[in-house]
């Protein structure tokens, strides 16, 4: 055998081996592809595939897994009328706090009488003939403005009784018609509380109860019994009595008032007395006209 024949045989054998190796490699690749397809169902496109990957649309199932969003319908509410709050008054300093409205200054004499004798809403009682009338509860002292329309020759009296039914004093004792203002409880009695007034009358009468602090604070002229609240200084008081009967001036002062008689006269009289400094209650007892002036005045 020549060298050419030997070489040719060698090349043929090499070529056969390469072909066999290629076929084996292709067989392995084919097995890998088959295995992949069998396990994944869909072959993965090669990176060089320029076509877009289309994801299959899943078939709808019988059960809707999405939870719908429900927008609740608001239930109706009742209409509320708002309370209007007034805007605060801004003070000059720029503060937003409301500026309080100053209350009127209370007269010291009024404050004293209110503290000592109490206060209440005025009330009126009226009737005919003899009667018992309950006084305002919880009040130590009060004014009584009284009118009476009785027979000219018949008695008219107003008396005060305590919680035990015992008399505490006679406020009015006259005959026939009457109109004037008196007071009870100005001087406290230990253990006794005014509860009732007894009216003795032959005709029609009326009684108005009012706080002592509501008494007039003006001196001047009068024509019957009266009660005055005085808050001035101590000094001379000129008095003129124009009645043929009795005339008295009495004061009640301090935190434990007791009667202080300034003068007692009968018939027409003019003179001067010294009135103490207030606050005090000045009680005028008269069945006729009178005149009071501070200082040494000529009536």
C-alpha positions in Angstrom: 0.0 0.0 0.0 1.3 3.4 -0.9 1.4 6.4 1.3 -1.5 8.0 -0.6 -3.7 5.1 0.1 -2.7 5.1 3.8 -3.4 8.8 4.2 -6.7 8.5 2.4 -7.8 5.7 4.6 -6.8 7.7 7.7 -8.7 10.8 6.5 -11.8 8.7 5.8 -11.7 7.3 9.3 -11.3 10.8 10.8 -14.2 12.1 8.8 -16.3 9.2 9.9 -15.5 9.9 13.5 -16.3 13.6 13.2 -19.7 12.8 11.6 -20.4 10.3 14.3 -19.6 12.9 17.0 -21.8 15.5 15.3 -24.7 13.1 15.1 -24.2 12.2 18.8 -24.2 15.9 19.7 -27.4 16.5 17.7 -29.0 13.5 19.4 -28.1 14.9 22.8 -29.5 18.4 21.9 -32.6 16.8 20.6 -33.1 14.9 23.8 -32.6 18.1 25.9 -35.2 19.9 23.7 -37.7 17.1 24.0 -37.2 17.0 27.8 -37.7 20.8 28.1 -40.8 20.8 26.0 -42.2 17.9 27.9 -41.7 19.7 31.2 -42.6 23.3 30.2 -45.1 22.8 27.5 -44.0 25.9 25.5 -40.5 26.3 24.2 -38.7 29.4 25.3 -37.9 31.6 22.3 -34.3 32.2 21.6 -32.8 35.5 22.5 -32.5 36.4 18.9 -36.2 36.1 18.2 -37.3 39.6 17.4 -41.1 38.9 17.6 -42.8 40.1 20.9 -43.7 37.5 23.4 -47.5 37.2 23.6 -48.9 36.2 26.9 -52.0 34.1 26.5 -55.2 35.6 28.0 -56.3 33.3 30.9 -59.8 31.9 30.5 -62.3 33.3 33.0 -63.2 31.1 35.8 -66.6 30.7 37.4 -65.5 32.4 40.6 -64.8 36.1 40.6 -61.8 36.6 42.8 -61.8 40.4 42.6 -63.5 42.1 45.5 -65.7 45.0 44.2 -65.3 48.4 45.8 -68.6 49.6 47.2 -69.1 53.3 47.8 -71.5 53.6 50.7 -74.5 56.0 50.3 -74.4 58.4 53.3 -77.5 58.2 55.4 -79.4 61.5 55.8 -78.7 63.5 59.0 -81.0 65.9 60.8 -80.6 69.6 60.2 -79.2 71.3 63.3 -79.6 75.0 63.7 -76.3 76.3 64.8 -76.0 78.5 67.8 -74.5 81.8 66.8 -71.6 82.7 69.1 -71.0 86.4 69.1 -67.5 87.4 68.0 -65.3 88.4 70.8 -64.5 92.1 71.2 -60.8 92.7 70.6 -59.2 94.8 73.2 -56.9 97.6 72.2 -53.9 95.4 73.1 -54.9 93.0 70.3 -56.1 90.2 72.7 -58.9 88.0 71.3 -60.5 87.7 74.8 -63.9 89.3 75.0 -63.9 92.6 76.9 -66.4 92.2 79.9 -69.1 94.8 80.1 -68.6 96.6 83.5 -71.6 96.1 85.8 -73.1 99.3 87.3 -71.6 100.1 90.7 -74.0 99.2 93.5 -74.7 101.8 96.0 -73.1 100.9 99.4 -76.3 101.5 101.2 -78.2 99.2 98.8 -75.5 96.5 99.2 -75.6 96.8 103.0 -79.4 96.4 103.1 -79.3 93.5 100.6 -76.7 91.7 102.7 -78.4 92.3 106.0 -82.1 91.8 105.1 -82.0 89.7 102.0 -83.7 90.1 98.6 -86.7 88.6 96.8 -89.1 89.4 93.9 -91.8 91.8 95.1 -95.2 90.3 95.7 -98.7 91.6 96.5 -101.5 90.2 98.6 -105.1 91.6 98.7 -108.3 90.8 100.5 -111.3 91.9 102.5 -111.7 91.9 106.3 -109.5 90.2 108.8 -106.8 88.0 107.3 -103.5 86.2 107.9 -100.9 86.7 105.2 -97.6 84.6 105.0 -94.5 86.7 104.6 -91.8 85.8 102.0 -89.8 82.8 103.2 -86.1 83.2 104.1 -86.3 87.0 104.3 -85.2 88.6 107.6 -86.9 91.9 106.9 -89.1 93.6 104.3 -91.0 96.7 103.3 -94.8 96.7 103.4 -96.7 99.2 101.3 -100.2 99.0 102.6 -103.6 100.5 101.5 -106.9 100.1 103.3 -110.4 101.2 102.4 -112.4 100.8 105.6 -115.1 102.4 107.6 -114.1 105.7 109.2 -114.9 104.5 112.6 -113.4 101.0 112.4 -109.9 99.9 113.4 -107.2 99.0 110.9 -104.2 97.2 112.2 -101.2 95.3 110.8 -99.3 93.0 113.2 -96.3 90.7 112.7 -96.1 87.1 114.2 -93.2 84.7 114.5 -93.0 81.0 113.8 -94.5 80.2 117.2 -97.5 82.4 116.7 -96.2 85.0 119.1 -96.5 88.8 118.2 -93.4 90.6 117.2 -94.8 94.0 116.9 -97.6 96.3 115.6 -96.7 98.1 112.4 -100.0 100.0 111.8 -102.7 101.0 114.3 -105.2 103.5 113.0 -108.9 104.1 112.1 -110.5 104.2 108.7 -108.6 104.5 105.4 -104.9 104.2 105.2 -102.0 104.4 102.8 -98.3 104.2 103.7 -95.1 102.2 103.9 -93.8 100.4 107.0 -91.2 97.6 107.6 -90.8 94.5 109.7 -87.7 92.6 110.8 -85.4 95.7 110.9 -84.1 94.8 114.3 -83.7 91.0 114.6 -85.1 89.1 117.6 -83.1 86.1 118.8 -84.8 82.8 117.9 -87.8 84.5 116.3 -88.5 84.6 112.6 -91.3 86.7 111.0 -93.7 84.3 109.3 -97.2 85.9 109.3 -98.9 89.3 109.3 -102.3 89.7 110.8 -104.6 92.3 109.2 -107.6 93.6 111.0 -109.8 95.5 108.6 -113.4 96.4 108.0 -112.9 96.8 104.2 -110.7 96.0 101.3 -106.9 96.1 101.7 -103.7 95.3 99.8 -100.1 94.7 100.9 -97.1 94.7 98.7 -93.9 93.1 100.0 -90.6 94.4 98.8 -86.9 94.2 99.8 -85.6 96.8 102.3 -82.9 97.6 99.7 -85.6 98.9 97.4 -86.6 101.7 99.7 -86.4 105.2 98.5 -83.1 107.0 99.0 -84.5 110.5 98.7 -85.3 112.7 101.7 -88.0 115.3 101.2 -91.8 115.4 101.7 -94.2 112.8 102.8 -97.8 112.4 104.1 -97.8 109.1 106.1 -95.5 106.4 107.4 -92.5 105.8 105.2 -89.1 104.0 105.1 -86.0 105.6 103.7 -82.6 104.1 102.9 -79.9 106.7 103.8 -76.2 106.4 102.8 -75.0 110.0 103.5 -72.7 111.5 106.1 -73.6 112.3 109.7 -74.9 115.8 110.2 -77.9 118.0 110.9 -81.3 117.1 109.6 -84.1 119.7 109.6 -87.5 118.2 110.4 -90.9 119.7 110.0 -94.0 117.8 111.3 -97.4 119.0 110.0 -99.6 116.6 111.9 -101.7 116.9 115.0 -100.8 113.4 116.0 -97.6 111.6 116.9 -94.4 112.0 114.8 -91.2 109.9 115.3 -87.9 109.4 113.5 -86.0 106.1 114.1 -82.8 104.8 112.6 -81.4 101.2 112.2 -77.7 100.9 111.4 -74.8 98.5 111.6 -74.6 94.7 111.3 -76.9 94.1 114.3 -79.3 97.0 114.1 -81.2 98.3 117.1 -83.8 101.1 117.1 -82.2 104.6 117.6 -84.9 107.2 118.2 -83.9 110.6 116.8 -87.1 112.4 117.9 -90.6 111.9 119.1 -93.1 114.8 118.8 -96.8 115.4 119.0 -98.5 118.1 117.0 -96.9 120.6 114.6 -93.2 120.8 115.2 -90.0 122.2 113.4 -86.5 121.5 114.6 -83.1 119.9 113.9 -81.8 116.5 114.8 -78.5 114.8 114.1 -78.7 111.9 111.6 -75.9 109.3 111.9 -73.7 108.4 108.9 -75.1 105.7 106.6 -75.8 103.2 105.6 -78.9 103.0 107.7 -82.7 102.7 107.5 -84.7 105.8 108.5 -88.2 105.1 109.6 -90.8 107.9 109.6 -93.8 107.4 111.8 -96.6 109.9 111.0 -100.3 110.1 110.3 -99.9 113.4 108.5 -97.5 115.5 106.3 -93.8 116.0 107.0 -90.7 117.4 105.5 -87.0 116.4 105.9 -83.9 118.3 104.7 -80.2 117.7 105.3 -78.5 120.7 107.0 -79.9 123.7 108.8 -82.4 124.5 106.1 -85.6 126.4 106.7 -88.5 124.2 105.7 
